[in-house]
């Protein structure tokens, strides 16, 4: 992550999503941007999640098939 701006005024909306009455800003905070390396990490982690899900799905299918084969032989 890279710091874009420091000490930017910020505030909150009301629960209805409208601007608050009176003072709009309640504090200051920095604004960051995601760098190219950050996007790369996100994409790699997404691929790992998909691969893990695929292995889990194949394992579940193999277990179900094993249960049916065991039940058919007894």
PyMOL commands that set and color helices and strands:
alter all, ss='L'
color gray80, all
select helices_A, chain A and resi 36-73
alter helices_A, ss='H'
color red, helices_A
select strands_A, chain A and resi 2-10+27-33
alter strands_A, ss='S'
color yellow, strands_A
deselect
rebuild
show_as cartoon
